[in-house]
Each structure stands twice: as C-alpha cells, then as structure tokens.
Amino acid sequence: MKDRAARERDGRRGESLAAWYLRLKGWRILARRVKTPRGEIDLIARRGNTISFVEVKWRATAAEADQAIDPWRLRRVVEAAHAVGPRFARKGEDLRIDVLLLAPGRLPRHIVNASLA
C-alpha cells in the first residue's frame, strides 16, 4: 500500500493529466483544487456556456478507476459545487458534475453529468 505522500503525488499527477485532457477537448481550466467546507473540487472548467465541476480519480488500473467513484464522494462534490458555483458561473450558464477516471496506459474515461447517473 502506498503512503499518503505517494497517493498525494499520484492524485496531483492525475489532476494535471485531466486538465491537459480537458484543454484538448476545448475546455478552459478556471480553478484547481478548490477547497470548501463541504469538500474539495479537483477542477473547475468552462466550455462555451457550461461550467463543469470535475472529480478526478487516478488509479493503478482501469478496473480500480471504475470503482473509485461512489455516491458518497459524488455527493461531496455536488455539495462543494453548490458552495462555489456562484463564484464561477454567470446567470444562465449550465452547471454540471463530471468525473474523469484515469489509469496508466488508458485513455481517460469522461463521465458527463455524473451527478445524474
């Protein structure tokens, strides 16, 4: 099992890769690692009229990444997004929660509107 520092490094690397991936897809990164009393949002991104609050999960294998998001973690992201949404979104913009699952040797798996899944 990895120690906390190693997990933190992996998480930061995953967030950097996720930001890179989103930029390639036309997103502009507005913020990283936004902390709120309700939880942390890994990335906040904008594309057109949409603001996405992105949860990033980096795991050693694709199978582990698929199991990394659960209702509890997703609920924390939703609550954190509610706390900071007005700071990043303008009136009339669409807000959503996305998840990016990453593993070495695999393309990112982008789950759009994950809070509705």
N, C-alpha and C positions, 0 to 999 in steps of 0.2 A: 504494500500500500504506500502511496506517495505521501510525503509530509505536506503540511499546509503551504509552505513556500513553493513547492513544486506544483501543487494544484493551482496556486495563485498565478504562477508564471504561465501555465498551460491555459488558464482562463483568459489572461491578458492576450496571449497569442491568438486564441480563438476569436476574441473580440476584434483584434486587428485584422485578421483574415476576413471576418464577417463584414467589417467596414469596407474593406477592399472590394469584396464581392458585391456589396450593395452599390458602391460607387460605379462599378462596371455595369450595373443594371439601371443606372441613371438616377440613383438616389444621392442626395446631399446629406452628409452626416452633420446634424445640428449639435449633438452632445454625446458624450461617452460617460458611462459610469455615474449616472445621476442618482444621488442618494436622497431618499425621502424618509420620513418617519415610518412609512409603511413598507419600505423595501427599496431595492436598487433597480434601476433600468440600465441595461447594458449599453444600448444605443438608441438614440432618437434620430430618425431620418425623415427627410421630406423629398417627395417627388410629385411635382405638379401641385395638386390640391389635397394631397394626402400626407398626413403625418403618421409615421409608424413608430411605435414603442417596441423595441426588439429585444427579446430574450435570446441570448447566445449560449449554446451548450456545446462544449468541446469534450469529446471522449476518445478513448483509445481505439474503439472500433465503431463501425456504423450501427451495429446492434445495440451497443451500450448507449450511443447517442439517441437512438429511437426511444430508449427507456428513460432518458434524462429529464423529460418534462412531465410533470404531473399536475393535477388540479390545484394542489396547494401552492406550488411555485407559480403557476399561471395566475392564480388569484392575487398573489402578492404583486405581480407585475401590473395587473389591472388596477389594483388599489394605488400603486405608485403612479401610474399613468393619470389617474383621476387627480392626484395631488399636484402634478406638474403640468398637466395638459394645457391649462390656460396660459402658462408661461411660453409655450412653444406654438400653439395653434391660434390662427386667426378665425374670426367668425365665418362660418360656412365651410370650413375645411373638414375633410373626412379624417377621423381618427381610427386607428386600428392597432391591434396587438399582433405582432408576428413573432415567429420563432425560427431561428437558424440553427440547425443541427450540423455539427462539423466533426469529422474524423479524418485521420491521416489517409491519404490516397483515395479519398472520395470527394466528389463534388458536394457542395453544401446542399442540404435539404431545407428549402424555404417553405415554412408553413404560414400561409397568409390567413389573417383573421383567426388566429389560433384560439382566441377567447370565445369564438362562436362554435368551435368544434366540439 
